[in-house]
Amino acid sequence: QVQLVESGGGLVQFGGSLTLACAVSGTGSDFAIAAMGWFRQAPGKQRELVATITHTGITNYADSVKGRFTISGDNAKNSVFLQMNSLKPEDTAVYYCHATVMLRGGYWGKGTLVTVSS
């Protein structure tokens, strides 16, 4: 069993900041996370990548968030964070945490809503 629990969404004004957090739990002696990331889905749009981080700390960002968002991870706690600054209305979406577990595949959280008011 692998579970992802997200937190930190909410309503923020244009130009504001929010931090999302995601904790992953799993069972089995072989449980190990290869990478974690954040995706988002705005109303009427497809889910898109926001940022990812590998267990070795290699990060990747969507062009639309570079310079504004920062992804970080805590391997000891199987957690990933997304610091979002200079938020814009177009950042409004449901944000989903994703974890790639070694030898098992990918898993999704239930999502947390971020709303940026103009």
LINFEN-V256249 format. One record per residue. N is the residue number from 1. SS is DSSP state (helix for helix, strand for strand, loop for the rest). BURIAL is I if it has 24 or more other C-alpha atoms within 12 Angstrom, else O. Layout:
# LINFEN-V256249
n,ss,burial
N,SS,BURIAL
N,SS,BURIAL
This chain:
# LINFEN-V256249
n,ss,burial
1,loop,O
2,strand,I
3,strand,I
4,strand,I
5,strand,I
6,strand,I
7,strand,I
8,loop,I
9,loop,I
10,strand,I
11,strand,I
12,strand,I
13,strand,O
14,loop,O
15,loop,O
16,loop,I
17,loop,I
18,strand,I
19,strand,I
20,strand,I
21,strand,I
22,strand,I
23,strand,I
24,strand,I
25,strand,I
26,strand,O
27,loop,O
28,loop,O
29,loop,O
30,loop,O
31,loop,O
32,loop,I
33,strand,I
34,strand,I
35,strand,I
36,strand,I
37,strand,I
38,strand,I
39,strand,I
40,strand,I
41,strand,I
42,loop,I
43,loop,O
44,loop,O
45,loop,O
46,loop,O
47,loop,O
48,strand,I
49,strand,I
50,strand,I
51,strand,I
52,strand,I
53,strand,I
54,strand,I
55,loop,I
56,loop,O
57,loop,O
58,loop,O
59,strand,I
60,strand,I
61,strand,I
62,loop,O
63,helix,O
64,helix,O
65,helix,I
66,loop,O
67,loop,O
68,loop,I
69,strand,I
70,strand,I
71,strand,I
72,strand,I
73,strand,I
74,strand,O
75,helix,O
76,helix,O
77,helix,O
78,loop,I
79,strand,I
80,strand,I
81,strand,I
82,strand,I
83,strand,I
84,strand,I
85,loop,I
86,loop,I
87,loop,I
88,loop,I
89,helix,O
90,helix,O
91,helix,I
92,loop,I
93,strand,I
94,strand,I
95,strand,I
96,strand,I
97,strand,I
98,strand,I
99,strand,I
100,strand,I
101,strand,I
102,loop,O
103,loop,O
104,loop,O
105,strand,O
106,strand,O
107,strand,I
108,strand,I
109,loop,I
110,loop,O
111,loop,I
112,strand,I
113,strand,I
114,strand,I
115,strand,I
116,strand,I
117,strand,O
118,loop,O
